[in-house]
């Protein structure tokens, strides 16, 4: 059975307002939206700059489509004439993509209620992620996705876990790709102006690498874009994909963004910027734009806050995100932080304060602690209410049992930590969680390796957590900074990711560089034990829990209690499953296949079903490959062959047109009844849903009729193979657009 739908002309005549309204009235909401979108694309092609190319993306912003400010009036006038709708001067700012403007026009032409009816596309899909449950006090906030970039080549939570589990030190030399005068920068004398007395730190590799086109950013704007914004765009995408969410499906949702940032040292002073960067420095360089950049790029409409409390920024962001979810302000929340030292300014500043370790290493709670070691990083955690996560079938990585913040107040100096304030925060957070100190097994401490800060923090932990504990369950104390250095505004979220991974692997990693516990701490005053060696952390009859602390030189403290999630039974898979890989070009497709092969080989605990499900939920790009397998070894071998560019017989690969990405594809599932002559005609006559869908197709393509035929004789129709190949050919020649219709015989 096929649908004979002649193609519509390339340039349809302009519709009058009344004719267009009448035409739309007889269509379903999805078809109405499609007709208006096609009209919009015709109008755009008439006014846009010639460098836009052949395809007009439905979700691309106007500037990317070549519709700049001087052309906006022409587009608005053309649309007003074609639709009969009086459009405000700000319409292209209020509705920044063809997709959103088409929906606005639908509401204006058919009444305000029409725009609220069920349309398709990312905007409608994103609405499913909104909501929140302000009245659900017992519905905890949970972690459903994570992403990170950290020193030592760490590019994922799994890579971070390998680093800490193996006890590796990620501290290295100063970066040589940022234009720093490395010879003139170092001087062993802390008093020497304009120098630093360390040559080491925890720096990110390839921090200048960025693909602006992937995020729809032009070359001029990319030049002015702070690497901190670039990293947060990338890591946010990864956190969403790792949660099994296509980031594009969240467009229009009330997803929130909460980002901790403190450094602002990229590029020259704005008034000294080169000509090609002027006009871009405000949005590319200002701290307050970081969260807004993420929300703008992905189309989120929930709260977007950039938070700066210095070294506690990312953990404060996590706290605010959790509060926003609990109040119902947002349905999903991206919380995290980022630090990139574009200049050596922080090294110089802390050299004058004599706060740096000469070897760049944080010796947390150690007798030979001699200062902090500065580092860089980016980390993002995706949060959701537990009920929403379960409803969506997402894997819950951990539960945020409670979060809290407070301020040191009038302590002994603005930057000096205050032990009693830290104790008050811990006790208040425990009270919020309805827990006792003995219910928490470990603390990921701030632990910067300074001679003053560490003893104050350790004393507060011993007082708040170390009392009234069972003899066999001390509070274990560790610090990620001993591995990677102090990542400043990002530090808190990095510690949170580490502890979520520790819950999963049932192990508390050791803290490096501890020659002996600090003599400035009375370790006998409570049951607190420094993690000088790894400690097994197996599941028991009660939930395992850990706390994470972060303290800023601003005096703002943050504390988070994280809890293991409920266990889930593994599902055995015996039938072949599809593994889907996609990318914007052929080379990245091969690279992704290679990374996936390595990941599956290194993580035998990951079920093939989970891998296939996660890949299927990711964003689909132009270049794609898919194969079916029920065997892990076969999957790894196939992916490695793809990465090497070798021909693989069982892999279907190719590229799709931009029109397909916009939804202009139909798939006809004919079933085994397709070989019965006349079956399609009878289905059309007896099944109203099928009849309406097929009738819609003629309107979608601009035809005046819909003719259902079976173009073969009875002898041919009795053979399934003939029918199948015939249907496949006709699907290619005559696609029915914008819908997937299922047609099956009895």
C-alpha positions in Angstrom: 0.0 0.0 0.0 1.4 3.4 -0.9 0.2 7.0 -0.8 0.4 8.7 -4.2 1.2 12.3 -3.2 2.6 14.5 -6.0 5.3 16.9 -4.8 4.5 20.5 -4.1 6.1 23.2 -6.2 9.4 24.7 -5.0 7.9 28.2 -4.7 4.3 28.2 -3.6 2.3 31.4 -4.1 1.8 33.7 -1.2 -1.3 33.0 0.9 -3.8 35.7 1.7 -4.6 35.9 5.3 -8.2 34.6 5.0 -7.2 31.8 2.6 -4.5 30.7 4.9 -6.8 30.8 8.0 -9.3 28.7 6.1 -6.7 26.2 5.0 -5.3 25.8 8.6 -8.8 25.3 10.2 -9.2 21.9 8.6 -5.8 20.6 9.8 -4.5 19.0 12.9 -2.2 21.2 15.1 1.0 19.5 13.8 0.0 20.0 10.2 -0.9 23.7 10.9 2.5 24.2 12.4 4.2 22.6 9.4 2.3 24.7 6.8 3.3 27.9 8.7 6.9 26.8 9.0 7.1 26.2 5.2 5.6 29.6 4.6 8.2 31.1 6.9 11.0 29.3 5.2 9.9 30.7 1.8 9.9 34.2 3.2 13.3 33.8 4.8 14.8 32.5 1.6 13.7 35.7 -0.2 15.3 38.1 2.3 18.3 36.3 3.9 21.9 36.9 3.2 23.2 34.6 0.5 25.7 32.8 2.8 22.9 31.0 4.7 23.1 28.0 2.4 20.3 25.8 1.0 18.7 24.6 4.2 16.8 26.8 6.7 16.8 25.1 10.1 13.6 25.4 12.0 15.4 25.9 15.3 18.3 28.1 14.2 18.4 31.7 15.4 17.7 34.5 12.9 21.3 35.6 12.7 22.5 32.1 11.8 19.9 32.1 9.0 21.3 35.4 7.6 18.4 37.5 8.9 20.2 40.4 10.4 18.8 43.6 11.9 18.7 45.5 8.6 16.7 42.6 7.0 14.2 42.1 9.9 11.8 44.7 8.6 11.6 43.1 5.1 10.9 39.7 6.6 8.2 41.2 8.9 6.5 43.0 6.1 6.5 39.9 3.9 5.0 37.8 6.7 2.4 40.4 7.4 1.3 40.4 3.8 1.3 36.6 3.5 -0.6 36.0 6.7 -2.8 39.1 7.2 -1.4 39.3 10.8 -0.3 42.6 12.1 3.2 41.9 13.5 4.9 44.0 16.2 8.3 45.5 15.5 9.8 43.2 18.2 8.4 40.0 16.8 11.8 38.5 15.7 13.2 39.2 19.2 10.2 37.8 21.0 10.3 34.6 18.8 13.9 34.0 17.9 13.6 31.0 15.6 11.3 30.0 12.7 9.8 27.2 14.9 8.7 29.6 17.7 7.5 32.2 15.3 5.4 29.7 13.4 3.7 28.7 16.6 3.1 32.4 17.4 1.5 32.9 14.0 -0.7 29.8 14.5 -2.0 31.4 17.7 -2.6 34.7 16.0 -4.4 33.2 13.0 -6.5 30.6 14.9 -6.9 32.2 18.4 -4.9 32.1 21.6 -6.1 28.6 22.5 -4.5 27.1 19.4 -0.9 27.7 20.5 -1.5 25.7 23.6 -2.6 22.6 21.7 -0.2 19.7 21.2 2.3 20.5 18.6 5.4 18.5 17.9 9.1 19.5 18.0 11.6 20.2 20.7 9.5 23.0 22.3 6.6 20.7 22.9 8.9 17.9 24.0 10.7 20.3 26.4 7.5 21.1 28.2 7.4 17.6 29.5 10.5 18.3 31.6 8.8 21.3 33.3 6.7 21.5 36.4 8.2 20.8 39.7 6.3 19.7 42.8 6.3 22.4 45.4 4.0 20.4 47.6 6.1 17.2 47.6 8.2 17.6 50.7 9.2 14.0 50.7 10.3 13.9 47.1 14.1 14.2 47.3 16.4 15.8 44.7 18.6 13.3 42.9 21.6 13.2 40.7 20.8 11.8 37.2 23.8 13.0 35.1 27.3 14.3 35.5 30.1 15.6 33.4 33.6 17.1 34.1 37.0 18.3 32.8 39.8 18.1 35.3 43.6 18.0 35.4 45.4 14.8 34.5 43.4 14.4 31.2 40.2 13.7 33.1 37.3 14.1 30.7 34.5 12.1 32.4 33.4 11.0 35.9 34.8 7.6 35.1 38.2 9.0 34.2 38.2 11.0 37.5 37.4 7.7 39.4 40.3 5.9 37.7 42.6 8.8 38.7 41.7 8.7 42.4 41.3 5.0 42.7 44.8 4.5 41.4 46.2 7.2 43.7 47.6 9.3 40.8 48.9 12.9 41.1 47.7 15.1 38.3 49.9 18.1 39.1 52.2 19.3 36.3 54.1 22.2 35.0 52.7 25.6 33.9 50.9 25.6 30.6 52.9 26.6 27.5 49.9 27.3 25.2 48.6 30.6 26.8 51.3 33.1 25.9 52.7 33.3 29.5 56.3 34.3 30.0 57.3 31.1 31.8 61.0 32.1 32.2 60.2 35.5 33.6 57.2 34.3 35.7 59.1 32.2 38.2 61.2 33.5 41.1 61.8 31.5 44.4 61.6 34.7 46.4 57.9 35.3 47.5 58.6 39.0 47.8 59.7 39.4 44.2 57.0 41.6 42.5 55.4 40.2 39.3 56.5 36.6 39.9 55.3 33.4 41.4 57.4 31.1 43.5 55.9 27.9 42.0 56.3 26.3 38.6 53.4 23.8 39.1 49.7 23.4 39.2 46.7 21.4 37.9 46.0 22.7 34.4 43.6 21.6 31.7 45.0 20.4 28.4 43.9 21.9 25.2 41.8 24.6 26.9 41.7 26.6 23.7 40.1 23.7 21.7 36.5 24.5 20.8 34.0 23.8 18.0 31.9 27.0 17.9 29.9 25.8 15.0 28.5 22.9 17.0 26.8 25.5 19.3 25.8 27.9 16.6 28.5 30.5 17.5 30.2 32.6 14.8 33.9 33.1 14.5 34.0 36.7 15.8 31.9 35.8 18.9 34.0 32.7 19.5 37.2 34.7 19.6 35.8 36.9 22.5 34.2 33.9 24.3 35.8 33.1 27.7 37.1 29.5 27.8 35.0 29.1 30.9 31.8 29.6 28.9 33.1 27.2 26.2 33.8 24.5 28.8 30.4 24.9 30.5 28.6 24.5 27.1 30.5 21.3 26.4 30.3 19.7 29.9 26.6 20.7 30.2 25.8 18.8 27.0 27.7 15.8 28.3 25.9 15.8 31.6 22.5 15.8 29.8 23.5 13.1 27.3 24.9 10.9 30.1 21.5 11.1 31.7 19.9 9.8 28.6 18.4 13.1 27.6 18.8 14.7 24.1 19.7 18.3 25.0 17.7 19.5 22.0 14.6 18.0 23.5 14.8 20.4 26.4 14.4 23.6 24.3 11.5 25.6 25.7 11.5 23.7 29.0 11.9 25.3 32.5 15.3 23.7 33.0 17.4 25.8 35.4 21.1 26.6 35.2 23.2 27.4 38.3 26.9 28.0 37.7 29.7 28.9 40.1 32.4 31.1 38.6 34.9 33.5 40.2 37.8 34.3 37.8 37.4 36.8 35.0 40.8 37.3 33.4 40.3 36.3 29.7 41.4 38.7 27.1 42.3 42.4 27.3 40.5 45.1 29.1 37.3 45.8 27.1 38.4 49.3 26.0 41.7 47.8 24.7 40.1 44.8 22.8 41.1 44.4 19.2 38.6 45.6 16.6 37.4 42.1 15.7 36.4 41.4 19.3 34.8 44.8 20.2 31.1 44.5 20.6 31.5 40.9 21.7 33.4 41.3 25.0 30.4 41.9 27.2 28.6 38.7 26.4 31.8 36.8 25.9 33.6 37.8 29.0 31.3 38.9 31.8 30.8 36.5 34.6 27.1 37.1 34.9 26.6 35.8 31.4 28.0 32.3 32.0 24.7 30.6 33.1 22.7 32.7 30.7 25.0 31.5 27.8 24.1 27.9 28.6 20.4 28.7 28.9 20.4 30.7 25.7 22.3 28.1 23.7 20.0 25.3 24.7 16.8 27.2 24.9 16.1 26.7 28.6 13.5 29.0 30.2 14.0 28.2 33.9 16.2 30.2 36.4 19.7 31.0 35.1 22.1 32.2 37.9 25.8 32.8 37.9 27.1 32.5 41.5 30.3 33.9 42.8 31.3 33.1 46.4 34.9 32.3 45.4 36.0 28.8 46.3 32.5 27.7 47.5 30.8 28.9 44.3 29.9 25.5 42.7 28.6 23.9 45.9 26.5 27.0 46.6 25.2 26.7 43.1 24.3 23.1 43.9 22.4 24.2 47.0 20.5 26.9 45.1 19.6 24.5 42.3 18.2 22.0 44.8 16.1 24.7 46.4 14.8 25.7 43.0 13.7 22.2 42.3 12.1 21.8 45.7 10.1 25.0 45.2 8.9 24.0 41.7 10.8 26.8 39.9 12.3 24.3 37.5 11.9 20.6 36.6 15.5 19.9 35.8 18.6 21.8 37.0 22.2 21.9 35.7 24.4 22.8 38.7 28.2 23.2 38.6 31.2 25.4 38.3 34.2 26.3 36.2 37.7 27.8 36.6 40.2 28.5 33.8 43.3 30.7 34.6 43.7 32.5 31.3 46.5 34.6 33.0 48.9 33.7 35.8 47.2 36.4 38.0 46.1 34.0 40.7 49.6 32.6 41.0 51.0 36.0 41.5 48.3 37.2 43.9 48.7 34.1 46.2 52.5 34.3 46.0 52.3 37.8 47.6 50.1 36.2 50.3 52.6 33.3 50.6 49.6 31.0 50.3 51.0 28.7 47.6 52.7 25.4 48.0 56.1 25.7 46.2 55.6 22.3 44.5 51.9 23.1 43.6 50.5 20.2 45.6 47.8 20.4 48.3 48.9 18.3 51.3 45.5 18.2 52.9 45.6 17.7 56.7 49.3 16.7 56.6 52.0 17.7 59.0 54.0 19.2 56.1 51.1 21.2 54.6 52.7 24.3 53.1 50.0 26.0 51.0 47.5 25.4 48.3 48.1 24.4 44.7 46.0 26.2 42.1 44.2 24.2 39.5 41.4 24.4 36.9 38.4 22.4 36.0 34.7 22.3 34.9 32.0 20.1 36.4 28.2 19.9 36.0 25.7 17.8 37.8 22.1 17.3 36.4 19.5 17.3 39.2 15.8 16.2 39.2 13.1 15.3 41.6 13.1 11.6 42.3 9.5 11.1 41.2 10.2 12.8 37.8 13.4 10.7 37.3 11.5 7.5 38.0 8.7 8.5 35.7 11.2 9.1 32.9 13.0 5.8 33.6 16.3 7.5 34.3 19.1 6.0 36.3 19.5 7.6 39.7 23.1 8.1 40.6 22.7 9.5 44.1 20.3 11.3 46.4 20.9 14.8 47.7 19.7 14.2 51.2 20.3 17.9 52.3 22.2 21.0 51.4 23.0 24.2 53.3 25.0 27.4 53.3 26.0 30.1 55.8 28.5 32.9 56.4 31.4 33.2 58.7 30.4 36.7 59.7 32.9 38.8 61.6 35.7 36.3 61.8 39.4 37.0 62.4 39.9 38.5 58.9 37.8 38.5 55.7 39.6 35.5 54.2 40.1 33.6 57.5 37.8 30.5 58.0 35.7 30.2 61.1 35.4 26.9 62.9 32.2 27.6 64.9 30.4 28.8 61.7 31.4 25.5 60.0 30.1 23.5 62.9 26.7 25.4 62.9 26.4 24.7 59.1 27.1 21.0 59.5 24.6 20.6 62.4 21.9 22.6 60.6 22.4 20.5 57.4 22.1 17.3 59.5 18.9 18.6 61.1 17.5 19.3 57.6 18.3 15.8 56.6 16.8 14.4 59.8 20.1 12.5 60.4 22.6 12.1 63.3 26.3 12.6 62.8 26.8 8.8 63.0 24.6 8.4 59.9 27.3 10.0 57.7 30.3 7.7 56.8 32.8 10.1 55.2 33.5 13.7 54.4 35.0 15.1 51.2 36.7 18.1 52.9 37.6 21.5 51.5 41.1 20.5 52.5 43.3 23.0 50.7 46.6 22.1 52.4 47.1 25.4 54.2 48.6 25.5 57.7 45.6 27.5 59.1 42.6 26.4 57.1 43.0 22.7 57.5 43.3 22.6 61.3 40.2 24.8 61.6 38.2 22.6 59.3 39.4 19.4 60.9 38.5 20.7 64.4 35.0 21.6 63.2 34.5 18.1 61.7 35.7 16.4 64.8 33.3 18.5 66.9 30.3 18.1 64.6 30.8 14.6 63.3 33.3 12.8 65.5 31.3 12.5 68.7 29.0 9.6 69.7 30.0 7.4 66.9 30.3 3.6 67.0 33.9 2.4 67.7 34.0 0.5 64.4 32.6 3.4 62.3 34.8 6.5 62.4 34.2 9.4 60.1 36.6 9.0 57.2 38.2 12.3 55.9 39.7 12.9 52.5 40.3 15.6 49.9 40.3 15.4 46.1 42.6 18.4 46.1 45.5 16.2 47.0 45.1 14.6 43.5 44.3 17.5 41.2 44.9 20.7 43.2 42.4 23.4 44.2 40.1 24.1 41.3 38.8 27.2 43.0 35.1 28.0 42.1 34.7 24.5 40.6 36.1 22.6 43.6 32.9 21.7 45.4 31.2 20.1 42.4 34.3 18.1 41.7 34.2 16.7 45.2 30.6 15.9 44.8 31.3 13.9 41.6 34.1 12.0 43.3 31.8 10.9 46.2 29.0 9.9 43.8 31.5 7.7 42.1 32.8 6.4 45.4 29.3 5.3 46.3 29.0 3.4 43.0 32.4 1.7 43.4 32.0 1.0 47.1 35.5 2.4 47.9 36.8 5.5 49.7 40.1 6.5 47.9 43.2 7.6 49.8 44.3 11.2 50.3 47.8 11.8 48.8 50.8 13.6 50.2 50.1 12.9 53.9 53.4 12.3 55.6 51.7 12.3 59.0 48.4 13.8 60.2 48.7 17.5 61.1 50.0 18.0 64.7 47.9 21.2 64.8 44.7 19.0 65.1 43.7 17.1 68.2 42.7 13.9 66.4 42.0 12.2 69.8 39.0 14.5 70.4 36.6 12.5 68.3 36.3 9.5 65.9 37.6 11.0 62.7 40.2 9.2 60.6 42.3 10.5 57.8 42.1 8.4 54.6 45.8 7.7 54.3 44.9 4.3 52.6 41.8 3.3 50.6 38.9 1.9 52.7 36.3 -0.4 51.4 32.8 1.1 51.5 30.4 -1.8 50.8 26.6 -1.7 50.8 25.1 -2.7 54.2 21.7 -2.8 55.7 21.5 1.0 55.9 22.1 3.7 53.2 25.7 4.9 52.9 26.2 8.7 53.0 28.9 11.2 52.6 29.2 14.9 53.0 31.0 17.5 50.9 32.3 20.8 52.2 33.4 24.0 50.4 34.5 27.3 52.0 35.1 30.6 50.1 37.4 33.4 50.9 34.2 35.5 50.8 33.3 33.8 54.0 30.4 31.8 52.4 30.4 28.1 53.4 28.5 25.3 51.8 27.8 21.7 52.9 26.0 18.9 51.1 25.0 15.4 52.3 24.8 12.8 49.5 23.2 9.4 49.9 23.4 6.1 47.9 20.4 5.6 45.6 18.0 2.6 45.8 19.5 -0.4 44.1 18.2 -1.6 40.8 18.4 -5.2 39.5 20.3 -5.8 36.3 18.3 -6.9 33.3 19.7 -9.8 31.2 19.6 -9.3 27.4 19.7 -12.1 25.0 18.2 -10.5 21.9 20.2 -8.2 19.7 20.1 -4.5 20.5 20.8 -1.5 18.3 23.9 0.6 19.1 23.5 4.1 17.5 26.3 6.6 16.9 25.9 10.0 15.3 28.0 13.1 14.8 28.1 16.3 12.7 30.8 14.9 10.4 32.4 11.6 9.4 35.7 12.1 11.4 33.9 12.8 14.7 31.7 9.8 14.1 34.8 7.6 13.9 36.2 9.2 17.0 33.0 8.7 19.0 33.0 5.0 17.9 36.5 4.6 19.2 35.7 6.3 22.6 32.6 4.1 23.0 34.7 1.0 22.2 37.2 1.9 24.9 34.5 2.7 27.4 32.7 -0.6 27.0 36.0 -2.5 27.1 37.1 -0.7 30.3 33.7 -1.0 32.0 32.4 -4.6 31.9 29.9 -3.7 34.6 27.9 -1.6 32.1 25.0 -3.6 30.7 24.7 -3.6 26.9 21.0 -2.7 27.4 22.0 0.4 29.4 24.6 1.4 26.7 22.1 0.9 23.9 19.4 2.8 25.7 21.6 5.8 26.5 22.9 6.0 22.9 19.4 5.8 21.5 18.4 8.8 23.6 21.2 11.0 22.5 20.9 13.8 20.0 20.8 12.7 16.3 23.1 14.4 13.9 23.6 14.2 10.2 26.2 11.4 10.1 25.0 8.1 11.6 25.8 4.5 12.1 23.9 1.7 13.7 24.4 -2.1 14.2 22.6 -4.8 16.2 24.4 -7.1 18.7 23.7 -9.0 21.8 27.4 -9.7 22.5 29.7 -7.2 24.3 32.9 -8.4 22.6 31.3 -8.2 19.2 30.2 -4.6 20.0 33.7 -3.5 21.0 35.2 -5.1 17.9 32.7 -3.5 15.6 33.2 -0.1 17.2 36.9 -0.4 16.9 36.7 -1.3 13.2 34.4 1.7 12.7 36.9 4.0 14.4 39.7 2.7 12.1 37.5 3.4 9.0 37.4 -0.3 8.1 34.4 -1.6 6.2 32.1 -3.5 8.6 29.4 -5.7 7.0 26.9 -5.5 9.8 27.0 -1.7 10.2 24.4 0.5 8.5 25.9 4.0 8.1 25.3 7.1 6.1 24.2 10.7 6.4 20.8 12.3 6.3 19.7 15.6 4.8 18.9 18.6 6.9 15.3 18.3 6.0 15.2 14.9 7.8 16.6 16.6 10.9 13.7 19.0 10.7 11.2 16.1 10.8 10.5 15.7 7.1 10.4 11.9 7.1 7.7 9.3 7.4 8.2 5.6 8.0 5.5 3.2 6.8 5.2 -0.1 8.8 3.2 -2.2 6.5 3.2 -5.5 8.4 2.6 -8.9 6.7 -0.8 -7.8 5.3 0.7 -5.6 2.6 0.5 -8.5 0.1 -3.3 -8.6 0.1 -4.7 -6.6 -2.9 -7.2 -4.0 -1.8 -6.2 -4.2 1.9 -5.1 -0.5 2.0 -8.3 0.7 0.4 -10.4 -1.3 3.0 -8.2 0.0 5.8 -8.8 3.6 4.6 -12.6 3.0 4.5 -12.9 1.3 7.9 -10.3 3.0 10.1 -11.0 6.7 10.7 -7.6 7.4 12.3 -5.7 6.1 9.3 -8.0 7.9 6.9 -7.4 11.2 8.7 -3.7 10.7 8.7 -3.6 10.0 5.0 -5.9 12.9 4.2 -3.6 15.1 6.2 -0.7 14.1 3.9 -2.2 15.8 0.9 -2.5 19.0 2.9 1.0 18.8 4.2 2.4 18.6 0.6 0.0 21.0 -1.0 -2.0 18.5 -3.0 -5.7 18.4 -3.6 -6.2 14.7 -3.5 -5.0 11.5 -1.8 -5.1 8.3 -3.8 -4.4 4.9 -2.3 -3.3 2.2 -4.7 -1.7 -1.2 -4.8 0.4 -1.3 -8.0 0.9 -5.0 -8.5 -1.1 -8.0 -9.4 -2.3 -10.8 -7.2 0.5 -13.2 -8.2 3.1 -10.6 -7.2 1.2 -9.6 -4.0 1.3 -13.1 -2.7 5.1 -12.9 -2.4 6.3 -11.0 0.7 9.7 -10.2 -0.8 8.2 -8.5 -3.8 5.9 -6.4 -1.6 8.6 -5.4 0.8 11.0 -4.2 -1.9 8.2 -2.4 -3.7 7.1 -0.6 -0.6 10.7 0.4 0.2 11.1 1.9 -3.2 7.9 3.8 -3.0 8.7 5.1 0.5 11.8 6.7 -1.0 10.0 8.3 -3.9 6.8 9.4 -2.2 7.5 10.2 1.5 4.5 11.3 3.6 5.9 14.0 5.7 6.0 14.9 9.3 4.2 11.8 10.8 5.0 8.2 11.6 2.0 6.1 10.8 1.7 2.4 11.7 -0.3 0.3 9.3 -0.7 -3.4 10.1 -2.9 -6.0 8.7 -5.1 -8.3 10.8 
